[in-house]
């Protein structure tokens, strides 16, 4: 019997090494599966899915750390230093210059003091038969109080009903026992 070596098979050591590495990588990175019809297909292996998930998590963590360290302070400084000027519809200055924080406070104040109807709608939201009856903050407070008072009343009513039902049940049981004691059954035969 003759010894078989790589040269007699037509391979070099490097070619064999490359093929083995390619085969091992293919087995690690891919898996063969079947669909409902029995058709076979190749998909990513569990190893590659977990590797991709871990890489994604690490990249996201690194990007978040870099953003928190470098981008966030820059954005915060920009917002603090930002100055806004009110303009008319042609872009001409129409008001005073204010910081972004002053602008936010002004917008929040105008939002809370804007007139709304009974349902909390502004004239722009409900122009048909609209009557401004209260400010938005008043409406929100009334709604909040109504919700909590209604829930408290429901809970109190449920407790009272439970006590009343229990009392009626005991009274009926006592009366039935009393009636049962007063009953006399007699049997007469002819």
C-alpha contacts under 8 A as a table, 3 or more apart, distances in Angstrom:
res1	aa1	res2	aa2	distance
4	X	8	X	6.37
4	X	9	X	7.48
5	X	8	X	5.49
5	X	9	X	6.63
6	X	9	X	5.10
6	X	10	X	6.35
6	X	11	X	5.25
6	X	12	X	6.26
6	X	13	X	7.05
7	X	10	X	5.10
7	X	11	X	5.56
7	X	12	X	6.34
8	X	11	X	7.61
11	X	15	X	6.00
11	X	16	X	6.38
12	X	15	X	5.19
12	X	16	X	6.36
13	X	16	X	5.27
13	X	17	X	6.18
14	X	17	X	5.01
14	X	18	X	6.11
15	X	18	X	5.10
15	X	19	X	6.21
16	X	19	X	5.16
16	X	20	X	6.17
17	X	20	X	5.23
17	X	21	X	6.18
18	X	21	X	5.22
18	X	22	X	6.09
19	X	22	X	5.05
19	X	23	X	6.08
20	X	23	X	5.12
20	X	24	X	6.10
21	X	24	X	5.19
21	X	25	X	6.03
22	X	25	X	5.20
22	X	26	X	6.03
23	X	26	X	5.09
23	X	27	X	6.22
24	X	27	X	5.16
24	X	28	X	6.21
25	X	28	X	5.08
25	X	29	X	5.94
26	X	29	X	5.25
26	X	30	X	5.69
27	X	30	X	5.56
27	X	31	X	6.71
28	X	31	X	7.79
28	X	45	X	6.74
28	X	47	X	6.86
28	X	48	X	7.59
29	X	44	X	5.98
29	X	45	X	5.31
29	X	47	X	6.78
29	X	48	X	5.54
30	X	42	X	6.40
30	X	43	X	5.55
30	X	44	X	4.56
30	X	45	X	4.55
30	X	48	X	7.75
31	X	42	X	5.61
31	X	43	X	5.47
31	X	44	X	6.00
31	X	45	X	4.97
32	X	40	X	6.67
32	X	41	X	5.67
32	X	42	X	4.48
32	X	43	X	6.33
33	X	40	X	5.56
33	X	41	X	5.47
33	X	42	X	6.16
33	X	43	X	7.12
34	X	37	X	7.62
34	X	38	X	5.28
34	X	39	X	5.30
34	X	40	X	4.38
34	X	41	X	6.14
35	X	38	X	5.32
35	X	39	X	5.51
35	X	40	X	6.63
35	X	41	X	7.72
36	X	39	X	7.42
44	X	48	X	6.13
44	X	49	X	6.61
45	X	48	X	5.34
45	X	49	X	6.36
46	X	49	X	5.06
46	X	50	X	6.12
47	X	50	X	5.26
47	X	51	X	6.02
48	X	51	X	4.86
48	X	52	X	5.97
49	X	52	X	5.14
49	X	53	X	6.17
50	X	53	X	5.02
50	X	54	X	6.13
51	X	54	X	5.18
51	X	55	X	6.08
52	X	55	X	5.05
52	X	56	X	6.03
53	X	56	X	5.12
53	X	57	X	6.17
54	X	57	X	5.04
54	X	58	X	6.14
55	X	58	X	5.15
55	X	59	X	6.02
56	X	59	X	5.16
56	X	60	X	6.04
57	X	60	X	5.19
57	X	61	X	6.14
58	X	61	X	5.05
58	X	62	X	6.14
59	X	62	X	5.11
59	X	63	X	6.07
60	X	63	X	5.13
60	X	64	X	6.01
61	X	64	X	5.15
61	X	65	X	6.17
62	X	65	X	5.13
62	X	66	X	6.19
63	X	66	X	5.12
63	X	67	X	6.00
64	X	67	X	5.04
64	X	68	X	5.99
65	X	68	X	5.12
65	X	69	X	6.09
66	X	69	X	5.08
66	X	70	X	5.90
66	X	71	X	7.39
67	X	70	X	5.32
67	X	71	X	4.69
67	X	72	X	6.06
68	X	71	X	6.05
68	X	72	X	5.14
68	X	73	X	7.45
69	X	72	X	6.63
69	X	73	X	7.12
70	X	73	X	6.18
70	X	74	X	6.77
71	X	74	X	5.25
71	X	75	X	6.20
72	X	75	X	5.13
72	X	76	X	6.05
73	X	76	X	5.06
73	X	77	X	6.10
74	X	77	X	5.18
74	X	78	X	6.11
75	X	78	X	4.95
75	X	79	X	6.15
76	X	79	X	5.19
76	X	80	X	6.15
77	X	80	X	5.08
77	X	81	X	6.09
78	X	81	X	5.22
78	X	82	X	5.84
79	X	82	X	5.06
79	X	100	X	6.50
80	X	99	X	7.23
80	X	100	X	6.79
80	X	101	X	7.33
81	X	99	X	7.00
81	X	100	X	7.82
82	X	99	X	5.83
82	X	100	X	5.81
83	X	97	X	6.35
83	X	98	X	5.46
83	X	99	X	4.52
83	X	100	X	6.12
84	X	97	X	5.49
84	X	98	X	5.36
84	X	99	X	6.06
84	X	100	X	6.56
84	X	103	X	7.65
85	X	93	X	6.65
85	X	94	X	7.68
85	X	95	X	6.32
85	X	96	X	5.91
85	X	97	X	4.41
85	X	98	X	6.47
86	X	93	X	6.01
86	X	94	X	5.46
86	X	95	X	4.90
86	X	96	X	6.60
86	X	97	X	7.08
87	X	90	X	7.46
87	X	91	X	5.12
87	X	92	X	5.12
87	X	93	X	4.41
87	X	94	X	4.61
87	X	95	X	6.63
88	X	91	X	5.35
88	X	92	X	5.57
88	X	93	X	6.57
88	X	94	X	5.65
89	X	92	X	7.53
98	X	102	X	6.00
98	X	103	X	6.38
99	X	102	X	5.17
99	X	103	X	6.22
100	X	103	X	4.96
100	X	104	X	6.20
101	X	104	X	5.06
101	X	105	X	6.23
102	X	105	X	5.15
102	X	106	X	6.14
103	X	106	X	5.08
103	X	107	X	6.14
104	X	107	X	5.11
104	X	108	X	6.07
105	X	108	X	5.13
105	X	109	X	6.09
106	X	109	X	5.12
106	X	110	X	6.18
107	X	110	X	5.16
107	X	111	X	6.01
108	X	111	X	5.03
108	X	112	X	6.17
109	X	112	X	5.24
109	X	113	X	6.16
110	X	113	X	5.17
110	X	114	X	5.82
111	X	114	X	5.36
111	X	136	X	7.21
112	X	135	X	6.70
112	X	136	X	5.16
112	X	137	X	5.00
113	X	135	X	5.02
113	X	136	X	5.89
113	X	137	X	6.52
114	X	122	X	7.69
114	X	135	X	5.34
114	X	136	X	5.77
115	X	122	X	6.54
115	X	132	X	5.31
115	X	133	X	6.83
115	X	134	X	5.50
115	X	135	X	4.42
115	X	136	X	6.12
116	X	119	X	7.51
116	X	120	X	5.05
116	X	121	X	5.13
116	X	122	X	4.67
116	X	123	X	7.16
116	X	131	X	7.63
116	X	132	X	4.88
116	X	133	X	6.22
116	X	134	X	5.69
116	X	135	X	5.75
116	X	136	X	5.79
116	X	139	X	7.72
117	X	120	X	5.25
117	X	121	X	5.48
117	X	122	X	6.57
117	X	130	X	6.65
117	X	131	X	5.58
117	X	132	X	4.61
117	X	133	X	5.23
117	X	134	X	6.59
118	X	121	X	7.50
118	X	132	X	7.74
118	X	133	X	6.50
118	X	134	X	7.57
118	X	139	X	7.45
120	X	136	X	6.47
120	X	139	X	6.26
120	X	140	X	7.88
121	X	124	X	7.94
121	X	125	X	5.69
121	X	126	X	6.10
122	X	125	X	5.14
122	X	126	X	6.18
122	X	127	X	7.85
122	X	132	X	7.56
123	X	126	X	5.19
123	X	127	X	4.86
123	X	130	X	6.12
123	X	131	X	7.95
123	X	132	X	7.64
124	X	127	X	5.78
126	X	129	X	7.75
126	X	130	X	6.23
127	X	130	X	5.40
132	X	135	X	7.99
134	X	138	X	6.25
134	X	139	X	6.49
135	X	138	X	5.24
135	X	139	X	6.29
136	X	139	X	5.01
136	X	140	X	6.13
137	X	140	X	5.00
137	X	141	X	6.15
138	X	141	X	5.16
138	X	142	X	6.16
139	X	142	X	5.15
139	X	143	X	6.08
140	X	143	X	5.06
140	X	144	X	6.07
141	X	144	X	5.04
141	X	145	X	6.10
142	X	145	X	5.17
142	X	146	X	5.92
143	X	146	X	5.07
143	X	147	X	6.14
144	X	147	X	5.27
144	X	148	X	6.42
145	X	148	X	5.26
145	X	149	X	5.93
146	X	149	X	5.22
146	X	150	X	5.88
147	X	150	X	5.26
147	X	151	X	6.26
148	X	151	X	5.14
148	X	152	X	6.12
149	X	152	X	5.06
149	X	153	X	6.04
150	X	153	X	5.11
150	X	154	X	6.13
151	X	154	X	5.11
151	X	155	X	6.19
152	X	155	X	5.15
152	X	156	X	6.12
153	X	156	X	5.04
153	X	157	X	5.97
154	X	157	X	5.09
154	X	158	X	6.09
155	X	158	X	5.11
155	X	159	X	6.27
156	X	159	X	5.12
156	X	160	X	6.16
157	X	160	X	5.02
157	X	161	X	5.99
158	X	161	X	5.11
158	X	162	X	6.11
159	X	162	X	5.12
159	X	163	X	6.32
160	X	163	X	5.13
160	X	164	X	6.12
161	X	164	X	5.03
161	X	165	X	5.98
162	X	165	X	5.24
162	X	166	X	6.12
163	X	166	X	5.13
163	X	167	X	6.16
164	X	167	X	5.05
164	X	168	X	6.11
165	X	168	X	5.13
165	X	169	X	6.03
166	X	169	X	5.13
166	X	170	X	6.32
167	X	170	X	5.23
167	X	171	X	6.21
168	X	171	X	5.05
168	X	172	X	6.11
169	X	172	X	5.22
169	X	173	X	6.20
170	X	173	X	5.09
170	X	174	X	6.19
171	X	174	X	5.13
171	X	175	X	6.15
172	X	175	X	5.07
172	X	176	X	6.01
173	X	176	X	5.14
173	X	177	X	6.15
174	X	177	X	5.12
174	X	178	X	6.18
175	X	178	X	4.97
175	X	179	X	6.13
176	X	179	X	5.06
176	X	180	X	6.01
177	X	180	X	5.05
177	X	181	X	6.27
178	X	181	X	5.24
178	X	182	X	6.49
179	X	182	X	5.15
179	X	183	X	6.37
180	X	183	X	5.29
181	X	184	X	7.97
